[in-house]
Amino acid sequence: MSESQNVEYKQSWRDEYLKWICGFANAQGGRIFIGINDCGTVTGLSDYKKLMEDIPNKAVNNLGLVVDVNLYNQSGKRYIEIIVPVSSVPVAYHGVYHYRSGSTKQELKGIALQNLLLKKIGKRWENIPVEGTSFADLDPSTIQSFIKKAIEKDRVPADAATSGIEVLLKNLNLVTEQGELTNAAMLLFAKNPAKVSVTSSFKIGRFGKSSDDLLFQDIVETNIFDMPDKVVEILKAKYLIRPISYKGMERLEPLEYPEPALREAVLNSIIHKDYSSTYIFLRVYDDRLHLWNPGALPEELNIEKLKGEHSSYPRNRNMANVFFKAGYIESWGRGTNKIITACKDAGLPEPVICEEQGGISITFLKDTFTEDYLKSLGLNERQVKAIQYAKERGEISNSEYQKISSIKKSVAAIELQDLTEKHLLERVGNTGRGTKYVLTRLI
């Protein structure tokens, strides 16, 4: 068994390993093996009798935790297993809170610590009441827009339009039992959501060749219910182009990235953002679009699970519920799959999705015809070279194919036919010398 989210190996005991026990207790629990090295090989303990008594006592005295300590014997070598339960309350070691994430131990500070404390007492940041606010702080036009959309989707009753804002927000769990507006209510519908989160705005930037070369930018500072539409509207107006192509006599002008995928990604970033953290950043480059929002994946998911069939685990449940009722999202955990499918249907590579800097990153790529992608389709070196040639010059002929790869005409014809059957090239012009092959996305 290798080290993992719930397993840690230590060759010998040190009292500082109480930090690891603390980290497991604050996370999902786990097991620490003493007397096993990092490779998983049992090295044995000479002081196992003393440790069997010391470790439980130190866990209770320093952490207030009761842990199970078991002794095992493998080929005459003794080792110890410490079973750490999940704690229902936050646990600190010498005033410092630790947390097990992946196969690492982290010290929690600031926002991360705040979120742990809220989680352990069964509360979420979105449900915290906002002092000094009233229904006058909300934007009636945004609320009416929500009601209209939700009624059209048949996800709220028709009388929601006349029952009053207070009743509506109570039904959406956006006010406390005492009638106070929550963080979620203010972010969704307030005239000035910065009252509860100064970083609730959405930053968009157009860059040159590097992230140091900022050409121009926009900051969307509206409430988050209006935000997705405004972000997509600005992207379409200022940041993205519409390459012209034709299907027969029909003129086509789709966005360079599929709009449904962009909209879904923007929605996901807004709904799943950690609003006690920093801004959402969307960076547009010549060859890619990079979107990042703060907030790691929930413990139930990882990147691979995110791409497959999975349940929905929204960070902000009540916010997500409002977007669901308005018909902006579904509650089936299919958002990532829809993004990937839309890009593939548009002839673009699968977006790159990863966890980085405490958040989730998705990168849309413009160029399908990269060397790695072409090889993944089973093309040989000559065919890859031919696609790159056509990309640079706009077209390639049989004679040019022969020349760049030093092959016979018959071989070139077979391989060009294969490229057309894979819908990478399309044959245009008359038979013979007038025949050219162009990239399908450039027709």
Secondary structure, 3 states (H helix, E strand, C coil): CCCECCEEEECCCCHHHHHHHHHHHHCCCEEEEECECCCCCECCCCCHHHHHHHHHHHHHHHHCCCCEEEEEEECCEEEEEEEECCCCCCCEECCEEEEEECCEEEEECHHHHHHHHHHHCCCCHHHCECCCCCHHHECHHHHHHHHHHHHHCCCCCHHHHCCCHHHHHHHCCCECCCCCEEHHHHHHHECCHHHCCCCCCEEEEEECCCCCCEEEEEEECCCCCCHHHHHHHHHHHHHCCCCCEEECCEEECCCCCCHHHHHHHHHHHHHCCCCCCCCEEEEECCCEEEEEEECCCCCCCCHHHHHCCCCCCCCCHHHHHHHHHCCCCCCCCCHHHHHHHHHHHCCCCCCEEEEECCEEEEEEECCCCCHHHHHHCCCCHHHHHHHHHHHHHCCECHHHHHHHHCCCHHHHHHHHHHHHHCCCEEEECCCCCCCEEEEHHHC
